[in-house]
Amino acid sequence: MKKLLLTLLLAMPVAAWSAGGSDWPMEDFEGDLHNLPSLQNGFKLYTNYCLGCHGLQFQRYQRTADDLGIPHDIALKNLVFTDQKIGDLMTTAMPKEESKAWFGAAPPDLTMVTRVREPHWVYNYLKTFYVDESRPLGVNNKVFTNVGMPNVLLDLQGVQRQVCTDGVCDELVVEAGTGAMNPEEFDAAIYDLTNFLYYVSEPARLERQRTGVFVLLFLIILGSFTYLLNREYWKDIDH
């Protein structure tokens, strides 16, 4: 896993992650890998809004569908929008060189984004795009200052603007009726998307945790028998 993480870090364009500092108050995020409806919705949101630019080059459609309880035929019909097969890796057709010219850096792969960054960083980043006409793409971000990415979730969230009072811009307000979702629905959608990326960063996380419990139980039992055996050996020597 360390080798995989190192490979990804080297592959990611440095400019894509080198944001300016931000003192934006971050909301907490707690992933829930047992919540299949959340993960399934996050998978849907990812394929509809993210996969066009950001791939998951170490994740396969088949493994994802199996883990999230989605039949292969449904996954192929509703979540695979190219001629890729169910066993293929979730790569993007975004041309690397052209995207550098368009965005200043090629959009990074997101397989490990919640490990390179923390899950709560991703969650807050996705929620804090706002209108900034001084930027080339017309938007900025409170968590990732001077972001080079468009607000791809604009149609869901609506137009969000920052509110400044006495020169302090510490509030974001969505214009009512400009998005397909109300704020509560949008927050839930972003939770699901972040939860899905949290799963993708380590698909075997639950299995590892379950295995860890069995290993600890085994060590406790083994330690108990070892202690009793040791006491039995030393009993005759002590007396």
Protein Blocks (a to p, Z undefined) as FASTA:
>chain_A
ZZmmmmmmmmpcfklmmccddfbdcddddddfklmmlmmmmmmmmmmmmmmmmccfkbcf
klmmmmnopafklmmmmmmcbfbdfkbccddfbdfklmmmmnopacddfklmmmmpcfkl
mmmmmmmgccdfkbmnopacfklghiabdcfklmmnopcddddeehiacbdcddehiafb
dfklmmmmmmmmmmmmmmmmommlmmmmmmmmmmmmmmmmmmmmmmmmmmmmmmmmmZZ
